[in-house]
Each structure stands twice: as C-alpha cells, then as structure tokens.
Amino acid sequence: MRRKTRIPPSPLPQREGVDPVRVRLPAEGSWATVREHLVERLSGAGAGVVDGMFAAGQVVGADGRAVAPDAAYAPGMFVWFHRELPAEVRVPFPLEVVYRDEHIVVADKPHFLATTPRGGHVTQTALARLRHDLGLPALGAAHRLDRLTAGLVLFTVRPEERGAYQSLFRDRRVRKVYEAVAPYDPALALPLTVHSRIVKERGVLAAREVAGEPNAVTRVEPADRADVGAAGTLGRYRLVPATGQTHQLRVHMNALGVPILGDPLYPVVTGPVPAGDFRRPLQLLARELEFTDPVTGLEHRFRSGRVLGAWASYERWAAGQ
C-alpha cells in the first residue's frame, strides 16, 4: 500500500486572508534547479517574475528559509510563495456573520462577492474577508454560492471537520430555500416541481438543459406578486432545490418563461459587466439554511435578513440605484 505523503505546514502566513501557493516538485523531471522547474511551471508569469521572487527571498522551503535560485532540484520537495494578488475593485457591501461557534461560521453574503478565491476574484471573496476579519486563517467553505447570488453560506472553523460539513451538501442533508424576483405569469400554474437534465460545459458561460435522465430538481412556489407600473407585474418566488447543479435555479426559472431579474446569462448571454459596476444585481437570494450539525448534533435553522432590491423598490433597482 502506497504511503500518503505528509504535507508540512505552511511556513508563510496568509496575506489578506489568502493562502500562499504550495508547490511540490515532481518525482521525475530533468530540471537541474528549483528555479528551472518554477520557470517552466509558471511560464505564464515569465522568467523575470520568477527570478524577481527568488531575488527577493520570496520562495521558501518547509523551514521558512529562502530557497536560492541555484538550489538543486530535489524530487518531492515542497516550496511556498505568495502570488501577486490581482488588482480588485472592493465589493462595497457588508458581509454579515449571522452565527458563529467553535465549529462553524454562517455568513450572509452580498451580491457580487465570490465565495472562495477563483480567477480574478481573490481577496474580494467571502472566505478571504472572513479569515482576515475574524482572525480565523484555517476557515474553509463547506459549499459555494455563485458570485452574483446573495445569501447564506456555511464555513467551517476546523479543517479536520470540514469533510463532515461538506458531506451534508453532498448527501443532500441540508434544506435550502431561495427567493427570487422575476416576471409574473398568470398562466404559470404554481406550485410545481421542475425535473430536467442540466449540463455545464467548461469554457461555456451558460448551462443548458438536454434530453436524458433528470439530474436537477427544483420546487417552485409562489410567494407574492406586485404591480410595478409600465414594467408590468412581478412575482416573488420561493425556490426549493433538491439537487445542486450549476445555475440550476436560474436555468429552471428561465425554462418556465420567467427568468430571474438581473440575470446576465439567461435567457440571453450579455456582454461582461465592467469591474465596479454593482447596478441591478441578480435577484436571487439564499434565504434559508437548515441542517443537523454533524459534529454537535444541534438543529440549525438560519434565515437571511436581506431584501431583494427589485422587490423593495423596482424603480430604484431598474435605475441602478
């Protein structure tokens, strides 16, 4: 039986809630030095960037000491360094903590804030902010919400317990309720349950429904409706997903003929929104989160205190205020 390699703890602290990059040198390769490997591995950054990191002593080994650029290549060796953080426009909305104990943190995420670092969103993520603001460097996300969706997200305090909480979502032992604002269609008979097969291809922005065995199930219930003048009548909908496919709620609402307000992908993929444009957010909110704590046995039920802007004042939301 192959023994699992023990990963040493990081010798570098986080920066703005973001972990340093950890690289393990491959067991096989023709590189003479650590530098040669990193130049090839980080080819997108350029040799000059890598050389600058070595010159500044920013590449370190497990003992925290700087690795020399001519250090001999050692298969299996771990090195760490901080990547250059991208310039990000700060998401100017509060990230509120609705519950915290020694095991979990439940946050009420605003629209436009990513859950975890990915792509161009690194420090402007709920995870990085909470790690920094709460002084919890080991905090991890048990699941994710789309960047454009607001609402409740569960984080874990102890890395060794993260798997237990992640399994709640994997095994569908979490009851999630969403709220959405979309056009009102009197011909749409609600409540109903939508079953379909959704696929999301890498590199394609929008997911789509295809023929085949359903892998996405959503209960759609009416919550309220309101006349908004020339814009017609809006509906407020309660959405209860039984599965968690990418963009599932957005795809299902669009398929019903009532696409969620502010959606840049459904029914039509629009051009990218400029950085810093926080107008007309997607009107989708993760309203409720309910589960039995797998560590403490407590019954948890959390509710977001946010109000969707288009429901509070359609005119202000439409005007981007």
Buried (B, 14 or more C-beta within 10 A) or exposed (E): EEEEEEEEEBBBEBBEBBBBBBBEBEEEEEBEBBBBBBBEBBEEBEBEBBBEBBEEEBBBBBEEEBBEBEBEBEEEBBBBBBBEEEEBEEBEBEBEBBBBEEBBBBBBBBBBBBBBBEEEBBBBBBBBBBBBEBEBEEBBBBBBBBBBBBBBBBBBBBEEBBEBBBEBBEEEEBEBBBBBBBBBEEEBEBEEEBEBBBBBEEEEEBBBBEEEEEBBBBBBEBBEBEEBEEEEEBBBBBBBBBEBBBBBBBBBBBBBEBBBBBBBBBEEEEEEEEEEEBEBBBBBBBBBBBBEBBBEEEEBEBBBEBEBBBBEEBEEBBEEE
